[in-house]
Amino acid sequence: MLKRYIVILLLSILIVVFAIQNADTVVIHLLMFKANASLSFIIILTFFIGALITLVLALQEIRRRNRRISELEDQLKEFNKENSSAEPPPGESLHKQGF
């Protein structure tokens, strides 16, 4: 737990140093709009927008994989149910089955 707080503290210090060193105001042009903003603010904002887009795309993939896992688990349950009541193949001894 302490390790996590140390990492958070170091990242926070790094962000503050970055913001101080990149405090210059820049003009942002987007289509017909203009805005003045701090360079560090623009960079940090762009980073968080990219992280948010990545998170949304990753969550979609995680949901898709979880659905596929559920489908496969259902198929496995059905397979086990069908084979648990089946007789052993001819010639297979009880010893091979673990008895």
C-alpha positions, 0 to 999 in steps of 0.5 A: 500500500505504501508503494502505491502512495509513493508512486502516486506522489512521484507522478504528482511531483512530475506533473507539477514540474512539467506544468511549471516548465511548460507554462507558456501560453499557446494559440490553439486553432481548430477549424474556425475557432481560436483559443489561448491556453497553457501548453501544459494544460493542452498536453495534459488534456490531450493525454486524458482524452486519449486515455479515455478513448483507449479505456472505452475501446478496451472496455468494449473488447473486455465485454466481448471477451467476457461474452465469449468466455460465458458462451464457452463455459456454457458449452463446456457445462453442456458437454460435461453434462452429456458425457457424465451420464455416458457409459465408458467406451468399450475396452476402457477399464475402470482403472484408466478412469481413476477407480 
